Amino acid sequence: MMKNQSNKIVLIFLIVLALPLHSEIRYVSKTGSAQPPYTSWATASDSIQKCINISSFGDTIYVGNGVYKEQIAMIPGLSLIGSGMDSCVIDTRELVQPSSFYAVTISDTTLLRGFKIIVSEIYSVNDYWGFGIKDPRKIKNVRIEFNYIDQVGTGIKISRDSDSIIIRKNIITNSITGLNLSSVFGPSRYFVEDNYIEAIDIGIYVSFGGDPITEIRNNIILINKDGEAIFRWNTAPITIENNIVIKSETTNDWRFGINISRASGVIKNNVIVGKFGQGIVGLDYNKIINNVVMNSRYGIEKGENNNPLIKYNNMWDNLINNYQGFTPDSTNLSVNPMFTDEDSLNFYLQMYSPLIDAGDPEILDRDGSRSDIGLFGGPYGEKYTYMDLAPKPPRNITGAYEEKQIVLKWNKNTEVDFKNYRIYRDTVTGFIYDSTKLVGETTDSLFRENLPYRNSETKYYYLVTAIDSTGNQSAPGEEVTITITGNAEFPPLVLEEYKLLNNYPNPFNPRTIIPYRLKEGGYVKLYIYDIKGEIVEVLVNGWQD
């Protein structure tokens, strides 16, 4: 009995010795120069690394505003906190060396927050100039957050056999590869959330070997040239959801938006827009649901001998085919998603979007309804109000004079609540389009008009707007100019009847427009009556041409 008690006492004593006796808070400032221990702003160090060198496990270092031209190597257990990614800068451009250079080395159980890290002004796809943040392998319990990493070969590199790594709310720009996450012996867990990444080659790369469990959520990934946004090459589980993936330009069409190759996992509620070869490549063990892919060469591609679960996705306006290698079932759509403003990265759905409540019925949105297809669906999405917006302005409007008629053509609107177009004309460029300039309405994307009136040379200016089923009118498309010369033999357009057109918008509050046409000049009365037949207002009572 006494022997066992003695062993217990010794064990407790050893554990106490293994813990740090106390933790210090230290400070770094551009105006600092004092001797250690740097425990106040008044006695701050003038160098980040100098302060780290006298710190111990559990210490926290606060770094003031300024530019620090030094390479940083953290120690285990350190929290290194800058005063903000806009004003606290680690700049290694004068120190940078090719290939293996790194600006900041993290370590076990560390926090790195609130810095702008500028690595190098010289980089290219074939010349990987250093790392913004790098680890020394086999680290765990690390948070990298609220940092801005610029001009770098690889923004953040996590090496082999690391575990419990959180990378969140960072900005990475002018990079070859945004994030490079690798594991050999695993298992490892990587959490990549709420980051903004601009890259030339690969946005997020999860490399060979091991079994890292990776969760990639709510990131914006912009690929500037011929790269891929998310690439995974092993069989470990991965979850990719609620990400925006965009490719702005390309010189080839074979790189992928999301390619998880042999990995098992879920790709859901992502929006992929741009000139990728394939928006999503899915193989065995994948579950691909609730995604939107637009403007790629192919939307979703399935391997020849593979059978991933592909349901409740929307492929729209992809160049060659929305789906490759398989025939989608009826849960997969090909419709205009009706985003609020994709040009501004606003991927909220408009009211009447066909993607609302069209996702996987087993997944619920934040408001408890059936999941939407797209970025804000599912439990990691966002609850918001669907706005009833006007249609997009008509695009690619062209005009010509053909066979004694003016002919206008444009691309047809594809919103599900689209109703018709209005065509306006004037002889003055930049004119205000109101009911007095209205010359026609059509549900087609083609409009023909006889020569308005005879003249040896006249310029006519046309605008076209789109109307939806609730009366919302779009801004006009581009103004079209038609010049008529030497057509005096053609008679003027003669209206054959008086016409009162539908008012718009309708319903309205507080204002509406009532268009009408006269076949000839005369005395005009335009009265408004209520439902009982009593006059509410006299709008026009006089002679008009």
C-alpha positions as CSV (number, residue, x, y, z in Angstrom):
1,M,0.0,0.0,0.0
2,M,2.7,2.4,1.0
3,K,4.7,1.7,-2.2
4,N,1.7,2.4,-4.5
5,Q,1.1,5.7,-2.7
6,S,4.7,6.7,-3.1
7,N,4.5,6.1,-6.9
8,K,1.4,8.2,-7.2
9,I,3.1,11.1,-5.4
10,V,6.1,10.9,-7.7
11,L,4.0,10.8,-10.8
12,I,2.1,13.9,-9.8
13,F,5.3,15.7,-9.1
14,L,6.7,14.9,-12.5
15,I,3.6,16.3,-14.2
16,V,3.8,19.5,-12.4
17,L,7.5,19.9,-13.4
18,A,6.5,19.4,-17.1
19,L,4.2,22.4,-17.1
20,P,5.5,26.0,-17.5
21,L,5.8,27.8,-14.2
22,H,4.2,30.9,-15.7
23,S,3.6,32.7,-19.0
24,E,4.8,36.1,-19.9
25,I,3.2,38.8,-22.2
26,R,5.9,40.5,-24.2
27,Y,5.9,43.4,-26.7
28,V,7.6,44.5,-29.9
29,S,7.5,48.0,-31.3
30,K,9.3,49.9,-34.1
31,T,10.3,52.5,-31.4
32,G,11.4,49.8,-29.0
33,S,15.1,49.1,-28.1
34,A,15.1,48.1,-24.4
35,Q,16.8,45.1,-22.9
36,P,14.9,41.9,-22.1
37,P,12.4,40.9,-20.9
38,Y,10.3,43.3,-23.0
39,T,7.2,43.0,-20.8
40,S,5.6,46.4,-21.5
41,W,5.2,48.8,-24.5
42,A,7.6,51.2,-22.8
43,T,10.3,48.5,-22.7
44,A,9.4,46.8,-26.0
45,S,11.8,45.0,-28.2
46,D,12.6,46.5,-31.6
47,S,12.8,43.1,-33.3
48,I,10.2,40.3,-33.4
49,Q,12.9,37.6,-33.5
50,K,14.8,39.1,-30.6
51,C,11.7,38.9,-28.5
52,I,11.0,35.3,-29.5
53,N,14.5,34.3,-28.6
54,I,14.0,35.1,-24.9
55,S,10.4,33.7,-24.8
56,S,9.2,30.4,-23.4
57,F,6.4,27.9,-24.0
58,G,3.1,29.6,-23.3
59,D,4.3,33.2,-23.8
60,T,2.3,35.8,-25.9
61,I,4.0,38.5,-28.0
62,Y,2.1,41.5,-29.2
63,V,3.7,43.4,-32.1
64,G,2.9,47.0,-32.8
65,N,2.4,48.7,-36.2
66,G,5.3,49.0,-38.5
67,V,7.4,47.2,-41.1
68,Y,9.8,44.5,-39.7
69,K,12.4,43.4,-42.2
70,E,13.3,40.1,-40.7
71,Q,12.8,36.4,-41.0
72,I,10.8,34.8,-38.2
73,A,11.2,31.4,-36.5
74,M,8.6,30.7,-33.8
75,I,9.1,28.5,-30.8
76,P,6.6,25.8,-29.5
77,G,3.7,27.2,-27.4
78,L,4.0,30.8,-28.6
79,S,1.2,33.1,-29.5
80,L,2.5,35.8,-31.9
81,I,-0.1,38.5,-32.5
82,G,0.3,41.5,-34.8
83,S,-1.7,44.7,-34.6
84,G,-3.4,44.0,-37.9
85,M,-2.9,42.7,-41.4
86,D,-3.1,46.2,-42.8
87,S,-0.5,47.8,-40.6
88,C,1.8,45.2,-39.1
89,V,4.2,44.0,-41.8
90,I,6.8,41.3,-42.0
91,D,8.7,42.2,-45.2
92,T,11.4,39.8,-46.4
93,R,11.9,41.1,-50.0
94,E,15.4,42.3,-49.2
95,L,16.2,38.9,-47.6
96,V,14.6,36.4,-49.9
97,Q,16.5,33.5,-51.3
98,P,15.3,31.1,-54.1
99,S,13.2,28.1,-53.6
100,S,13.5,27.1,-50.0
101,F,13.2,30.5,-48.3
102,Y,10.5,31.1,-45.8
103,A,9.3,34.3,-44.1
104,V,7.8,32.7,-41.0
105,T,8.3,29.3,-39.5
106,I,5.6,28.1,-37.1
107,S,5.9,25.4,-34.5
108,D,3.9,23.2,-32.2
109,T,0.9,24.7,-30.4
110,T,1.3,28.1,-31.8
111,L,-1.0,31.0,-32.8
112,L,0.0,33.4,-35.6
113,R,-2.4,36.3,-36.1
114,G,-2.7,39.8,-37.5
115,F,0.3,40.2,-39.9
116,K,0.9,41.2,-43.5
117,I,3.7,39.0,-44.8
118,I,5.4,40.1,-48.0
119,V,7.9,37.5,-49.3
120,S,9.3,38.4,-52.7
121,E,8.7,40.7,-55.7
122,I,10.0,38.1,-58.2
123,Y,8.0,34.9,-58.9
124,S,6.8,32.8,-61.7
125,V,5.2,29.4,-62.3
126,N,8.6,27.8,-63.0
127,D,10.5,29.6,-60.2
128,Y,9.0,29.0,-56.8
129,W,10.2,31.9,-54.7
130,G,9.8,30.9,-51.1
131,F,7.0,30.3,-48.6
132,G,5.0,32.8,-46.6
133,I,4.4,30.5,-43.6
134,K,6.0,27.1,-43.3
135,D,6.2,24.4,-40.6
136,P,9.2,22.2,-39.7
137,R,7.1,18.9,-40.0
138,K,5.2,16.9,-37.3
139,I,3.5,19.8,-35.6
140,K,0.0,20.0,-34.1
141,N,-2.5,22.3,-32.6
142,V,-1.7,25.3,-34.7
143,R,-3.9,28.3,-35.6
144,I,-3.0,30.6,-38.5
145,E,-5.6,33.4,-38.8
146,F,-6.3,37.0,-39.9
147,N,-3.0,37.3,-41.9
148,Y,-2.3,38.8,-45.3
149,I,0.3,36.9,-47.4
150,D,1.5,38.5,-50.6
151,Q,4.0,37.9,-53.4
152,V,4.9,34.3,-52.6
153,G,5.6,30.9,-54.2
154,T,3.4,29.1,-51.6
155,G,1.3,31.1,-49.1
156,I,1.1,28.5,-46.3
157,K,2.9,25.1,-46.4
158,I,2.0,22.4,-43.8
159,S,4.4,19.5,-44.1
160,R,4.3,15.8,-43.3
161,D,2.6,14.3,-40.3
162,S,1.1,17.5,-38.9
163,D,-2.2,17.4,-37.1
164,S,-5.0,19.7,-35.9
165,I,-4.2,22.7,-38.1
166,I,-6.7,25.5,-38.4
167,I,-6.2,28.0,-41.2
168,R,-8.9,30.7,-41.2
169,K,-9.7,34.2,-42.3
170,N,-6.4,34.7,-44.2
171,I,-5.8,36.6,-47.4
172,I,-3.3,35.2,-49.9
173,T,-2.5,37.1,-53.1
174,N,0.0,37.0,-55.9
175,S,0.9,33.3,-55.1
176,I,1.8,30.3,-57.2
177,T,0.1,28.0,-54.7
178,G,-2.1,29.3,-52.0
179,L,-2.1,26.4,-49.5
180,N,0.0,23.2,-49.7
181,L,-1.2,20.6,-47.1
182,S,0.5,17.2,-47.0
183,S,0.6,14.2,-44.8
184,V,2.4,10.9,-45.0
185,F,1.6,8.7,-42.1
186,G,-1.4,10.5,-40.7
187,P,-4.1,10.6,-39.7
188,S,-4.3,14.4,-39.7
189,R,-7.0,17.0,-39.5
190,Y,-6.9,20.2,-41.5
191,F,-9.5,22.9,-41.2
192,V,-9.5,25.6,-43.9
193,E,-12.2,28.2,-43.5
194,D,-13.1,31.7,-44.6
195,N,-9.9,32.4,-46.5
196,Y,-9.5,34.5,-49.7
197,I,-6.9,33.0,-52.0
198,E,-5.5,34.3,-55.4
199,A,-3.2,31.8,-57.1
200,I,-1.7,31.2,-60.5
201,D,-1.3,27.4,-60.3
202,I,-3.3,25.8,-57.5
203,G,-5.4,27.4,-54.8
204,I,-5.5,24.6,-52.3
205,Y,-3.3,21.5,-52.8
206,V,-3.7,18.4,-50.6
207,S,-0.8,16.2,-51.5
208,F,0.1,12.6,-51.7
209,G,0.3,10.1,-48.9
210,G,-1.3,9.5,-45.5
211,D,-4.9,10.0,-44.5
212,P,-5.5,13.7,-43.7
213,I,-9.1,14.5,-43.0
214,T,-9.6,17.9,-44.6
215,E,-12.5,20.3,-44.3
216,I,-12.5,23.2,-46.7
217,R,-15.4,25.6,-46.2
218,N,-16.5,29.2,-47.0
219,N,-13.4,30.2,-48.9
220,I,-13.1,32.4,-52.0
221,I,-10.5,31.0,-54.5
222,L,-9.6,33.0,-57.5
223,I,-7.4,31.3,-60.1
224,N,-5.8,34.0,-62.4
225,K,-4.5,31.9,-65.3
226,D,-4.3,28.2,-66.0
227,G,-4.4,26.6,-62.6
228,E,-6.8,24.6,-60.5
229,A,-8.7,25.8,-57.4
230,I,-8.8,22.6,-55.2
231,F,-6.7,19.5,-55.9
232,R,-6.6,16.3,-53.8
233,W,-4.8,13.1,-54.7
234,N,-5.4,10.4,-52.1
235,T,-8.2,8.4,-50.6
236,A,-8.6,10.1,-47.3
237,P,-11.9,11.8,-46.5
238,I,-12.4,15.4,-47.5
239,T,-15.3,17.9,-47.3
240,I,-15.5,20.8,-49.7
241,E,-18.5,23.0,-49.1
242,N,-19.8,26.6,-49.5
243,N,-16.8,27.8,-51.4
244,I,-16.6,30.3,-54.3
245,V,-14.3,29.1,-57.0
246,I,-13.5,31.5,-59.9
247,K,-11.1,31.4,-62.9
248,S,-10.7,34.7,-64.7
249,E,-8.8,33.7,-67.8
250,T,-7.2,30.7,-69.5
251,T,-5.0,29.7,-72.4
252,N,-6.0,26.0,-72.1
253,D,-9.1,24.3,-71.1
254,W,-8.1,21.2,-69.2
255,R,-7.5,22.3,-65.6
256,F,-10.2,21.7,-63.0
257,G,-12.2,23.7,-60.6
258,I,-12.4,21.0,-57.9
259,N,-10.6,17.8,-58.5
260,I,-10.4,15.3,-55.6
261,S,-9.4,12.4,-57.8
262,R,-9.3,9.2,-55.7
263,A,-10.4,10.9,-52.4
264,S,-13.6,9.9,-50.7
265,G,-15.7,12.8,-49.5
266,V,-18.4,15.3,-50.1
267,I,-18.5,18.3,-52.5
268,K,-21.6,20.4,-51.8
269,N,-23.0,23.9,-52.0
270,N,-20.1,25.3,-54.0
271,V,-20.3,27.9,-56.8
272,I,-17.7,27.4,-59.5
273,V,-17.6,30.1,-62.2
274,G,-15.1,30.5,-65.0
275,K,-12.9,29.0,-67.7
276,F,-12.1,25.7,-66.2
277,G,-11.8,22.5,-68.3
278,Q,-14.1,20.8,-65.9
279,G,-15.9,22.5,-63.0
280,I,-15.9,19.3,-60.9
281,V,-14.2,15.9,-61.4
282,G,-15.8,13.2,-59.4
283,L,-14.8,9.6,-59.0
284,D,-15.7,6.7,-56.7
285,Y,-16.8,7.4,-53.2
286,N,-17.7,11.0,-53.9
287,K,-20.9,12.7,-53.1
288,I,-21.5,15.7,-55.3
289,I,-24.6,17.6,-54.4
290,N,-26.1,21.1,-54.4
291,N,-23.3,22.7,-56.5
292,V,-23.5,25.3,-59.3
293,V,-21.0,25.3,-62.2
294,M,-21.1,28.0,-64.8
295,N,-19.0,29.0,-67.8
296,S,-16.6,26.0,-67.7
297,R,-15.8,23.8,-70.7
298,Y,-17.7,20.9,-68.9
299,G,-19.7,21.2,-65.8
300,I,-19.3,17.9,-63.9
301,E,-17.2,15.0,-65.3
302,K,-17.4,11.5,-64.1
303,G,-14.6,8.9,-64.6
304,E,-15.3,6.2,-67.1
305,N,-15.4,3.3,-64.6
306,N,-16.6,5.2,-61.6
307,N,-19.9,5.8,-60.0
308,P,-20.0,8.8,-57.7
309,L,-23.3,10.1,-56.3
310,I,-24.2,13.2,-58.4
311,K,-27.6,14.7,-57.5
312,Y,-29.2,18.1,-57.0
313,N,-26.6,20.2,-58.9
314,N,-27.2,23.0,-61.4
315,M,-25.0,23.3,-64.5
316,W,-25.5,26.5,-66.4
317,D,-24.0,28.1,-69.6
318,N,-21.0,25.7,-69.8
319,L,-19.3,25.9,-73.2
320,I,-19.5,22.3,-74.5
321,N,-21.6,20.2,-72.2
322,N,-23.0,20.6,-68.7
323,Y,-22.2,16.9,-67.9
324,Q,-19.6,14.6,-69.3
325,G,-19.4,10.8,-68.9
326,F,-22.9,10.2,-67.6
327,T,-26.5,11.1,-68.0
328,P,-27.8,13.2,-65.1
329,D,-31.0,12.3,-63.3
330,S,-33.9,14.7,-63.0
331,T,-32.6,16.2,-59.7
332,N,-29.8,17.8,-61.6
333,L,-30.8,21.1,-63.3
334,S,-29.6,23.3,-66.1
335,V,-31.2,26.7,-65.4
336,N,-30.3,30.3,-64.9
337,P,-29.5,30.4,-61.1
338,M,-30.6,34.0,-60.8
339,F,-27.8,35.2,-58.6
340,T,-28.0,38.7,-57.2
341,D,-24.8,39.9,-58.9
342,E,-22.2,37.3,-59.8
343,D,-19.9,40.0,-61.3
344,S,-19.5,41.4,-57.7
345,L,-19.2,37.9,-56.2
346,N,-22.7,38.3,-54.8
347,F,-24.2,34.8,-55.1
348,Y,-27.3,35.3,-53.0
349,L,-30.3,33.9,-54.9
350,Q,-33.1,36.2,-56.1
351,M,-36.7,35.6,-55.3
352,Y,-38.2,33.1,-57.8
353,S,-34.8,31.5,-58.4
354,P,-35.3,27.9,-59.5
355,L,-32.6,26.8,-57.1
356,I,-34.6,27.7,-53.9
357,D,-35.6,24.6,-52.0
358,A,-34.3,22.5,-55.0
359,G,-31.3,20.9,-53.2
360,D,-31.0,17.6,-51.4
361,P,-34.1,17.2,-49.2
362,E,-32.1,15.5,-46.5
363,I,-30.1,18.7,-46.0
364,L,-31.7,21.7,-44.3
365,D,-30.8,25.3,-44.7
366,R,-30.1,27.6,-41.7
367,D,-33.8,28.6,-41.7
368,G,-34.9,25.0,-41.4
369,S,-36.3,24.7,-45.0
370,R,-35.1,22.3,-47.6
371,S,-31.6,23.2,-48.8
372,D,-31.1,25.5,-51.7
373,I,-28.7,24.7,-54.5
374,G,-25.7,27.0,-54.3
375,L,-23.3,28.8,-52.0
376,F,-25.7,29.7,-49.1
377,G,-27.4,26.3,-48.8
378,G,-27.0,23.8,-46.0
379,P,-26.1,24.1,-42.3
380,Y,-22.9,26.0,-43.2
381,G,-24.7,28.5,-45.4
382,E,-26.5,31.7,-44.4
383,K,-30.0,32.8,-43.7
384,Y,-31.0,35.8,-45.8
385,T,-34.0,37.5,-47.6
386,Y,-34.5,36.7,-51.3
387,M,-34.8,40.0,-53.1
388,D,-37.2,40.6,-56.0
389,L,-34.9,42.2,-58.5
390,A,-35.3,43.3,-62.0
391,P,-34.1,41.1,-64.8
392,K,-30.6,41.6,-66.2
393,P,-30.3,44.2,-69.0
394,P,-30.6,42.8,-72.5
395,R,-27.1,41.9,-73.8
396,N,-25.4,42.0,-77.2
397,I,-28.0,44.2,-78.8
398,T,-27.4,44.8,-82.6
399,G,-29.3,46.9,-85.1
400,A,-29.5,47.1,-88.8
401,Y,-31.7,48.5,-91.6
402,E,-33.0,45.5,-93.6
403,E,-35.7,45.5,-96.4
404,K,-37.2,48.9,-95.4
405,Q,-37.3,48.0,-91.8
406,I,-35.1,48.7,-88.7
407,V,-34.2,45.3,-87.1
408,L,-33.0,44.9,-83.6
409,K,-31.7,41.6,-82.1
410,W,-30.3,40.6,-78.7
411,N,-29.7,37.7,-76.4
412,K,-32.8,36.4,-74.8
413,N,-33.2,36.7,-71.0
414,T,-33.3,33.4,-69.1
415,E,-34.8,34.4,-65.7
416,V,-37.7,32.2,-64.9
417,D,-39.9,35.3,-64.0
418,F,-39.1,37.1,-67.3
419,K,-42.2,38.5,-69.0
420,N,-41.3,40.7,-72.0
421,Y,-39.1,43.5,-73.5
422,R,-39.8,47.2,-74.0
423,I,-38.1,49.1,-76.9
424,Y,-37.5,52.8,-76.8
425,R,-36.4,55.2,-79.6
426,D,-35.3,58.8,-79.9
427,T,-33.2,60.9,-82.3
428,V,-30.9,62.1,-79.4
429,T,-28.2,59.9,-78.0
430,G,-28.3,59.3,-74.2
431,F,-32.0,60.0,-74.1
432,I,-34.2,59.3,-71.1
433,Y,-36.4,56.2,-71.8
434,D,-39.9,56.9,-70.7
435,S,-43.4,56.2,-72.0
436,T,-43.1,59.0,-74.6
437,K,-40.2,57.2,-76.2
438,L,-41.8,53.7,-76.1
439,V,-42.2,52.2,-79.6
440,G,-42.8,48.6,-79.0
441,E,-43.1,45.6,-76.6
442,T,-42.2,42.0,-77.5
443,T,-41.6,38.6,-75.7
444,D,-39.1,37.7,-78.5
445,S,-35.5,38.9,-78.7
446,L,-36.2,40.3,-82.1
447,F,-37.9,43.6,-83.0
448,R,-38.8,45.1,-86.4
449,E,-40.0,48.6,-87.1
450,N,-40.9,50.4,-90.3
451,L,-38.8,53.5,-91.1
452,P,-40.1,55.9,-88.5
453,Y,-40.2,59.0,-90.8
454,R,-38.8,60.2,-94.0
455,N,-35.6,62.1,-94.1
456,S,-32.5,62.3,-96.3
457,E,-30.3,61.4,-93.3
458,T,-31.4,60.6,-89.8
459,K,-29.9,58.9,-86.8
460,Y,-32.2,56.8,-84.6
461,Y,-31.1,55.6,-81.1
462,Y,-32.7,52.6,-79.5
463,L,-32.7,51.2,-76.0
464,V,-34.2,47.8,-74.9
465,T,-35.2,46.9,-71.3
466,A,-36.5,43.6,-69.8
467,I,-39.6,43.3,-67.6
468,D,-40.4,40.5,-65.2
469,S,-43.8,39.1,-64.0
470,T,-44.1,41.6,-61.1
471,G,-43.4,44.6,-63.3
472,N,-39.7,45.2,-62.4
473,Q,-37.9,46.8,-65.3
474,S,-34.2,46.3,-65.9
475,A,-31.8,49.0,-66.8
476,P,-31.5,49.3,-70.6
477,G,-28.9,47.4,-72.6
478,E,-26.3,49.2,-74.6
479,E,-27.7,52.0,-76.9
480,V,-27.9,51.1,-80.5
481,T,-27.5,53.7,-83.3
482,I,-29.1,53.3,-86.7
483,T,-28.2,55.8,-89.5
484,I,-30.7,56.1,-92.4
485,T,-29.5,57.9,-95.5
486,G,-31.2,58.6,-98.9
487,N,-34.5,57.0,-98.1
488,A,-36.9,59.8,-99.0
489,E,-39.0,57.4,-101.1
490,F,-40.2,55.5,-98.0
491,P,-43.3,56.9,-96.4
492,P,-43.5,57.7,-92.7
493,L,-44.8,55.1,-90.3
494,V,-48.6,55.6,-89.9
495,L,-50.3,54.3,-86.7
496,E,-53.6,52.7,-87.7
497,E,-55.3,53.0,-84.3
498,Y,-55.2,54.7,-81.0
499,K,-53.6,52.5,-78.3
500,L,-53.6,52.6,-74.5
501,L,-50.8,50.3,-73.3
502,N,-50.6,48.6,-69.9
503,N,-49.2,50.7,-67.1
504,Y,-46.0,49.7,-65.5
505,P,-45.0,48.8,-62.9
506,N,-48.2,47.1,-61.9
507,P,-48.9,46.7,-59.0
508,F,-47.2,50.0,-58.0
509,N,-46.5,52.2,-55.0
510,P,-46.4,55.1,-55.2
511,R,-45.7,55.7,-59.0
512,T,-46.7,54.2,-62.3
513,I,-46.3,55.1,-66.0
514,I,-49.3,54.9,-68.4
515,P,-48.1,54.8,-72.1
516,Y,-50.5,55.6,-75.0
517,R,-50.2,56.3,-78.8
518,L,-52.3,58.6,-81.1
519,K,-52.7,57.8,-84.8
520,E,-53.1,61.5,-85.4
521,G,-53.2,64.8,-83.6
522,G,-56.3,65.7,-81.7
523,Y,-57.9,66.6,-78.4
524,V,-56.9,64.1,-75.7
525,K,-58.6,63.3,-72.4
526,L,-57.0,60.8,-70.1
527,Y,-59.0,60.2,-66.9
528,I,-58.6,57.7,-64.0
529,Y,-61.7,56.2,-62.5
530,D,-62.1,54.1,-59.4
531,I,-63.9,50.8,-59.2
532,K,-67.2,52.7,-58.6
533,G,-66.8,54.6,-61.8
534,E,-66.0,57.9,-60.1
535,I,-63.3,60.2,-61.5
536,V,-60.1,60.0,-59.4
537,E,-57.9,62.3,-61.4
538,V,-57.6,64.0,-64.9
539,L,-54.2,63.4,-66.3
540,V,-54.5,64.9,-69.8
541,N,-57.2,67.3,-71.1
542,G,-55.9,69.1,-74.2
543,W,-54.6,69.0,-77.7
544,Q,-51.7,66.6,-78.5
545,D,-49.8,65.7,-81.6
